[in-house]
Amino acid sequence: MTEFWDAQADTFDDEPDHGLRDPAVRAAWADVLLPLLPEAASVVDAGCGTGSLAVLLARAGHRVRGVDLSGRMIAVARAKAAGLQAEFVQGDAAAPPYPPASCDVVLARHVLWALPDPGAALDRWVELLRPGGRLVLVEGRWFTGAGLTAAESLTLVLGRRQEATVRRLDDPTLWGGPIEDERYLLVSTS
């Protein structure tokens, strides 16, 4: 798995929603994510990839810690985040190496579906949250059949948290063009 993602690092940001290079795509993601975060939040970006969302949040004044299995992805993320309040470590997104109750937000985009035990990952992510902390998941069920439906993710989260809301993410601006699959944002605050 590490070798696969290491091999993707050089071209990963070529996808509009990965690299957020297009100002319109970047602004669309900012409009979705920034209102969800408390001021000056401490964020763990689980499965941060090349750090595009981490950089977006750090530029908005949040302190971000990203973790990803791929050392090459982490190297790209560190280069992007130079001078920002963001740090990156190579490690398992399902088990970020941080103490319990050490962050305000756990963010994961297109990660939960790919993990061997999504429930165990959610248990760990919830453990990282301070009281009142927010779990923010961007997930989907892709046209290929891979992924998790919103209902599946909601069931997983509600097995660990008291509430969660789901919002469809079908605005083509977020993805750099039209989509034909199910993509959504799941937020849980308790």
C-alpha positions, 0 to 999 in steps of 0.5 A: 500500500505504501509503495502504491501511494508513494508512486502516486505522489508526483502526480496526485495533485494533478486532479483538481480536488487533490491539489486545489491549484485552481482558485475556484476549486480551492475557494469551493473547498474553503466554503465547505470546510472553514465554517465547520471549524471553531476558531484557531482549531487544532486539526488532525488530517488523517490520511492527509496525502499531499496536504492540500486540505491541511494547507488550506486550513493552516492558511485560515489560522488553524493548527494542523497535524497531518498523517499519511502512510506515504513518505513521498506524500508527506514530503510533498505536504511539508514542502507545500506547508513551509512557513505555516502552522502545519506538521506532517508525519508518516504513519497510519491514518487509522491510528494517528500518533497523537494523545487522546483528547488532543485536537478539536477536529479530526478531518479525513477525506476519501480515507475511511472507505479504504481502511481495512477496519473503518470502525476501529479507525473511527474509534481512534479518531473519536478518542483524539477529540476533545469534548465537543470535538468535531469529526469531519469526513468527506467520503463517497461511493464511486461509480466504480463501486468502491467507497461507502454510501452516506448511509453506511458512513452514518451508521458507522459514525452513529455507532460511536457518536450521538449525532451526525449530519450528512450533506451531499457534495455534488457541486462540480466546482469542488471536483473540477467538473461534473460527477456521477457518483455519491459524494458527501460531507459527514459532520459529527459534533457529539 
